[in-house]
Amino acid sequence: MTNKEVLDALRQIKTYCAAGSLDKLNYAIKVIEKLDNDGIEKPLKTDFTKLKKAGE
């Protein structure tokens, strides 16, 4: 599954999402978009422990 496929599905879910959950769903969409924009194609298989922390 690709980030694009996940983003498409999440955007479709927004149509049926309860109003109280929209902020959380929008946050999830932004997270996946950021990962995709940063070139992380397989977030579930990425070892984030090896990434530099901000300021290092």
Phi and psi restraints in degrees (range 20) as a CNS / XPLOR table:
assign (resid 1 and name C) (resid 2 and name N)
       (resid 2 and name CA) (resid 2 and name C) 1.0 -102.0 20.0 2
assign (resid 2 and name N) (resid 2 and name CA)
       (resid 2 and name C) (resid 3 and name N) 1.0 162.9 20.0 2
assign (resid 2 and name C) (resid 3 and name N)
       (resid 3 and name CA) (resid 3 and name C) 1.0 -58.9 20.0 2
assign (resid 3 and name N) (resid 3 and name CA)
       (resid 3 and name C) (resid 4 and name N) 1.0 -38.3 20.0 2
assign (resid 3 and name C) (resid 4 and name N)
       (resid 4 and name CA) (resid 4 and name C) 1.0 -62.4 20.0 2
assign (resid 4 and name N) (resid 4 and name CA)
       (resid 4 and name C) (resid 5 and name N) 1.0 -42.1 20.0 2
assign (resid 4 and name C) (resid 5 and name N)
       (resid 5 and name CA) (resid 5 and name C) 1.0 -63.5 20.0 2
assign (resid 5 and name N) (resid 5 and name CA)
       (resid 5 and name C) (resid 6 and name N) 1.0 -40.8 20.0 2
assign (resid 5 and name C) (resid 6 and name N)
       (resid 6 and name CA) (resid 6 and name C) 1.0 -65.2 20.0 2
assign (resid 6 and name N) (resid 6 and name CA)
       (resid 6 and name C) (resid 7 and name N) 1.0 -45.3 20.0 2
assign (resid 6 and name C) (resid 7 and name N)
       (resid 7 and name CA) (resid 7 and name C) 1.0 -61.3 20.0 2
assign (resid 7 and name N) (resid 7 and name CA)
       (resid 7 and name C) (resid 8 and name N) 1.0 -42.2 20.0 2
assign (resid 7 and name C) (resid 8 and name N)
       (resid 8 and name CA) (resid 8 and name C) 1.0 -60.5 20.0 2
assign (resid 8 and name N) (resid 8 and name CA)
       (resid 8 and name C) (resid 9 and name N) 1.0 -43.4 20.0 2
assign (resid 8 and name C) (resid 9 and name N)
       (resid 9 and name CA) (resid 9 and name C) 1.0 -66.0 20.0 2
assign (resid 9 and name N) (resid 9 and name CA)
       (resid 9 and name C) (resid 10 and name N) 1.0 -43.2 20.0 2
assign (resid 9 and name C) (resid 10 and name N)
       (resid 10 and name CA) (resid 10 and name C) 1.0 -63.5 20.0 2
assign (resid 10 and name N) (resid 10 and name CA)
       (resid 10 and name C) (resid 11 and name N) 1.0 -38.6 20.0 2
assign (resid 10 and name C) (resid 11 and name N)
       (resid 11 and name CA) (resid 11 and name C) 1.0 -67.2 20.0 2
assign (resid 11 and name N) (resid 11 and name CA)
       (resid 11 and name C) (resid 12 and name N) 1.0 -34.4 20.0 2
assign (resid 11 and name C) (resid 12 and name N)
       (resid 12 and name CA) (resid 12 and name C) 1.0 -68.2 20.0 2
assign (resid 12 and name N) (resid 12 and name CA)
       (resid 12 and name C) (resid 13 and name N) 1.0 -38.3 20.0 2
assign (resid 12 and name C) (resid 13 and name N)
       (resid 13 and name CA) (resid 13 and name C) 1.0 -63.6 20.0 2
assign (resid 13 and name N) (resid 13 and name CA)
       (resid 13 and name C) (resid 14 and name N) 1.0 -32.0 20.0 2
assign (resid 13 and name C) (resid 14 and name N)
       (resid 14 and name CA) (resid 14 and name C) 1.0 -54.2 20.0 2
assign (resid 14 and name N) (resid 14 and name CA)
       (resid 14 and name C) (resid 15 and name N) 1.0 -32.3 20.0 2
assign (resid 14 and name C) (resid 15 and name N)
       (resid 15 and name CA) (resid 15 and name C) 1.0 -60.0 20.0 2
assign (resid 15 and name N) (resid 15 and name CA)
       (resid 15 and name C) (resid 16 and name N) 1.0 -34.2 20.0 2
assign (resid 15 and name C) (resid 16 and name N)
       (resid 16 and name CA) (resid 16 and name C) 1.0 -107.5 20.0 2
assign (resid 16 and name N) (resid 16 and name CA)
       (resid 16 and name C) (resid 17 and name N) 1.0 2.5 20.0 2
assign (resid 16 and name C) (resid 17 and name N)
       (resid 17 and name CA) (resid 17 and name C) 1.0 -74.5 20.0 2
assign (resid 17 and name N) (resid 17 and name CA)
       (resid 17 and name C) (resid 18 and name N) 1.0 141.1 20.0 2
assign (resid 17 and name C) (resid 18 and name N)
       (resid 18 and name CA) (resid 18 and name C) 1.0 -65.7 20.0 2
assign (resid 18 and name N) (resid 18 and name CA)
       (resid 18 and name C) (resid 19 and name N) 1.0 145.1 20.0 2
assign (resid 18 and name C) (resid 19 and name N)
       (resid 19 and name CA) (resid 19 and name C) 1.0 -55.6 20.0 2
assign (resid 19 and name N) (resid 19 and name CA)
       (resid 19 and name C) (resid 20 and name N) 1.0 -36.2 20.0 2
assign (resid 19 and name C) (resid 20 and name N)
       (resid 20 and name CA) (resid 20 and name C) 1.0 -68.9 20.0 2
assign (resid 20 and name N) (resid 20 and name CA)
       (resid 20 and name C) (resid 21 and name N) 1.0 -14.9 20.0 2
assign (resid 20 and name C) (resid 21 and name N)
       (resid 21 and name CA) (resid 21 and name C) 1.0 -105.4 20.0 2
assign (resid 21 and name N) (resid 21 and name CA)
       (resid 21 and name C) (resid 22 and name N) 1.0 -4.0 20.0 2
assign (resid 21 and name C) (resid 22 and name N)
       (resid 22 and name CA) (resid 22 and name C) 1.0 -60.3 20.0 2
assign (resid 22 and name N) (resid 22 and name CA)
       (resid 22 and name C) (resid 23 and name N) 1.0 -41.6 20.0 2
assign (resid 22 and name C) (resid 23 and name N)
       (resid 23 and name CA) (resid 23 and name C) 1.0 -60.7 20.0 2
assign (resid 23 and name N) (resid 23 and name CA)
       (resid 23 and name C) (resid 24 and name N) 1.0 -41.6 20.0 2
assign (resid 23 and name C) (resid 24 and name N)
       (resid 24 and name CA) (resid 24 and name C) 1.0 -67.4 20.0 2
assign (resid 24 and name N) (resid 24 and name CA)
       (resid 24 and name C) (resid 25 and name N) 1.0 -40.6 20.0 2
assign (resid 24 and name C) (resid 25 and name N)
       (resid 25 and name CA) (resid 25 and name C) 1.0 -66.9 20.0 2
assign (resid 25 and name N) (resid 25 and name CA)
       (resid 25 and name C) (resid 26 and name N) 1.0 -42.0 20.0 2
assign (resid 25 and name C) (resid 26 and name N)
       (resid 26 and name CA) (resid 26 and name C) 1.0 -61.9 20.0 2
assign (resid 26 and name N) (resid 26 and name CA)
       (resid 26 and name C) (resid 27 and name N) 1.0 -37.4 20.0 2
assign (resid 26 and name C) (resid 27 and name N)
       (resid 27 and name CA) (resid 27 and name C) 1.0 -62.9 20.0 2
assign (resid 27 and name N) (resid 27 and name CA)
       (resid 27 and name C) (resid 28 and name N) 1.0 -45.4 20.0 2
assign (resid 27 and name C) (resid 28 and name N)
       (resid 28 and name CA) (resid 28 and name C) 1.0 -60.8 20.0 2
assign (resid 28 and name N) (resid 28 and name CA)
       (resid 28 and name C) (resid 29 and name N) 1.0 -40.2 20.0 2
assign (resid 28 and name C) (resid 29 and name N)
       (resid 29 and name CA) (resid 29 and name C) 1.0 -63.2 20.0 2
assign (resid 29 and name N) (resid 29 and name CA)
       (resid 29 and name C) (resid 30 and name N) 1.0 -44.2 20.0 2
assign (resid 29 and name C) (resid 30 and name N)
       (resid 30 and name CA) (resid 30 and name C) 1.0 -63.0 20.0 2
assign (resid 30 and name N) (resid 30 and name CA)
       (resid 30 and name C) (resid 31 and name N) 1.0 -38.0 20.0 2
assign (resid 30 and name C) (resid 31 and name N)
       (resid 31 and name CA) (resid 31 and name C) 1.0 -63.1 20.0 2
assign (resid 31 and name N) (resid 31 and name CA)
       (resid 31 and name C) (resid 32 and name N) 1.0 -48.3 20.0 2
assign (resid 31 and name C) (resid 32 and name N)
       (resid 32 and name CA) (resid 32 and name C) 1.0 -64.9 20.0 2
assign (resid 32 and name N) (resid 32 and name CA)
       (resid 32 and name C) (resid 33 and name N) 1.0 -40.0 20.0 2
assign (resid 32 and name C) (resid 33 and name N)
       (resid 33 and name CA) (resid 33 and name C) 1.0 -61.0 20.0 2
assign (resid 33 and name N) (resid 33 and name CA)
       (resid 33 and name C) (resid 34 and name N) 1.0 -43.0 20.0 2
assign (resid 33 and name C) (resid 34 and name N)
       (resid 34 and name CA) (resid 34 and name C) 1.0 -63.7 20.0 2
assign (resid 34 and name N) (resid 34 and name CA)
       (resid 34 and name C) (resid 35 and name N) 1.0 -45.9 20.0 2
assign (resid 34 and name C) (resid 35 and name N)
       (resid 35 and name CA) (resid 35 and name C) 1.0 -57.9 20.0 2
assign (resid 35 and name N) (resid 35 and name CA)
       (resid 35 and name C) (resid 36 and name N) 1.0 -45.8 20.0 2
assign (resid 35 and name C) (resid 36 and name N)
       (resid 36 and name CA) (resid 36 and name C) 1.0 -63.5 20.0 2
assign (resid 36 and name N) (resid 36 and name CA)
       (resid 36 and name C) (resid 37 and name N) 1.0 -45.1 20.0 2
assign (resid 36 and name C) (resid 37 and name N)
       (resid 37 and name CA) (resid 37 and name C) 1.0 -63.7 20.0 2
assign (resid 37 and name N) (resid 37 and name CA)
       (resid 37 and name C) (resid 38 and name N) 1.0 -29.7 20.0 2
assign (resid 37 and name C) (resid 38 and name N)
       (resid 38 and name CA) (resid 38 and name C) 1.0 -86.4 20.0 2
assign (resid 38 and name N) (resid 38 and name CA)
       (resid 38 and name C) (resid 39 and name N) 1.0 5.2 20.0 2
assign (resid 38 and name C) (resid 39 and name N)
       (resid 39 and name CA) (resid 39 and name C) 1.0 84.2 20.0 2
assign (resid 39 and name N) (resid 39 and name CA)
       (resid 39 and name C) (resid 40 and name N) 1.0 13.3 20.0 2
assign (resid 39 and name C) (resid 40 and name N)
       (resid 40 and name CA) (resid 40 and name C) 1.0 -91.2 20.0 2
assign (resid 40 and name N) (resid 40 and name CA)
       (resid 40 and name C) (resid 41 and name N) 1.0 100.2 20.0 2
assign (resid 40 and name C) (resid 41 and name N)
       (resid 41 and name CA) (resid 41 and name C) 1.0 -84.0 20.0 2
assign (resid 41 and name N) (resid 41 and name CA)
       (resid 41 and name C) (resid 42 and name N) 1.0 -27.0 20.0 2
assign (resid 41 and name C) (resid 42 and name N)
       (resid 42 and name CA) (resid 42 and name C) 1.0 -129.7 20.0 2
assign (resid 42 and name N) (resid 42 and name CA)
       (resid 42 and name C) (resid 43 and name N) 1.0 77.5 20.0 2
assign (resid 42 and name C) (resid 43 and name N)
       (resid 43 and name CA) (resid 43 and name C) 1.0 -59.5 20.0 2
assign (resid 43 and name N) (resid 43 and name CA)
       (resid 43 and name C) (resid 44 and name N) 1.0 -32.2 20.0 2
assign (resid 43 and name C) (resid 44 and name N)
       (resid 44 and name CA) (resid 44 and name C) 1.0 -73.2 20.0 2
assign (resid 44 and name N) (resid 44 and name CA)
       (resid 44 and name C) (resid 45 and name N) 1.0 -17.2 20.0 2
assign (resid 44 and name C) (resid 45 and name N)
       (resid 45 and name CA) (resid 45 and name C) 1.0 -109.1 20.0 2
assign (resid 45 and name N) (resid 45 and name CA)
       (resid 45 and name C) (resid 46 and name N) 1.0 4.1 20.0 2
assign (resid 45 and name C) (resid 46 and name N)
       (resid 46 and name CA) (resid 46 and name C) 1.0 -88.1 20.0 2
assign (resid 46 and name N) (resid 46 and name CA)
       (resid 46 and name C) (resid 47 and name N) 1.0 134.9 20.0 2
assign (resid 46 and name C) (resid 47 and name N)
       (resid 47 and name CA) (resid 47 and name C) 1.0 -90.4 20.0 2
assign (resid 47 and name N) (resid 47 and name CA)
       (resid 47 and name C) (resid 48 and name N) 1.0 95.1 20.0 2
assign (resid 47 and name C) (resid 48 and name N)
       (resid 48 and name CA) (resid 48 and name C) 1.0 -74.9 20.0 2
assign (resid 48 and name N) (resid 48 and name CA)
       (resid 48 and name C) (resid 49 and name N) 1.0 -12.6 20.0 2
assign (resid 48 and name C) (resid 49 and name N)
       (resid 49 and name CA) (resid 49 and name C) 1.0 -68.9 20.0 2
assign (resid 49 and name N) (resid 49 and name CA)
       (resid 49 and name C) (resid 50 and name N) 1.0 -19.1 20.0 2
assign (resid 49 and name C) (resid 50 and name N)
       (resid 50 and name CA) (resid 50 and name C) 1.0 -91.3 20.0 2
assign (resid 50 and name N) (resid 50 and name CA)
       (resid 50 and name C) (resid 51 and name N) 1.0 -4.1 20.0 2
assign (resid 50 and name C) (resid 51 and name N)
       (resid 51 and name CA) (resid 51 and name C) 1.0 -77.0 20.0 2
assign (resid 51 and name N) (resid 51 and name CA)
       (resid 51 and name C) (resid 52 and name N) 1.0 147.0 20.0 2
assign (resid 51 and name C) (resid 52 and name N)
       (resid 52 and name CA) (resid 52 and name C) 1.0 -70.7 20.0 2
assign (resid 52 and name N) (resid 52 and name CA)
       (resid 52 and name C) (resid 53 and name N) 1.0 143.0 20.0 2
assign (resid 52 and name C) (resid 53 and name N)
       (resid 53 and name CA) (resid 53 and name C) 1.0 -79.7 20.0 2
assign (resid 53 and name N) (resid 53 and name CA)
       (resid 53 and name C) (resid 54 and name N) 1.0 152.9 20.0 2
assign (resid 53 and name C) (resid 54 and name N)
       (resid 54 and name CA) (resid 54 and name C) 1.0 -57.3 20.0 2
assign (resid 54 and name N) (resid 54 and name CA)
       (resid 54 and name C) (resid 55 and name N) 1.0 133.1 20.0 2
assign (resid 54 and name C) (resid 55 and name N)
       (resid 55 and name CA) (resid 55 and name C) 1.0 93.2 20.0 2
assign (resid 55 and name N) (resid 55 and name CA)
       (resid 55 and name C) (resid 56 and name N) 1.0 -3.6 20.0 2
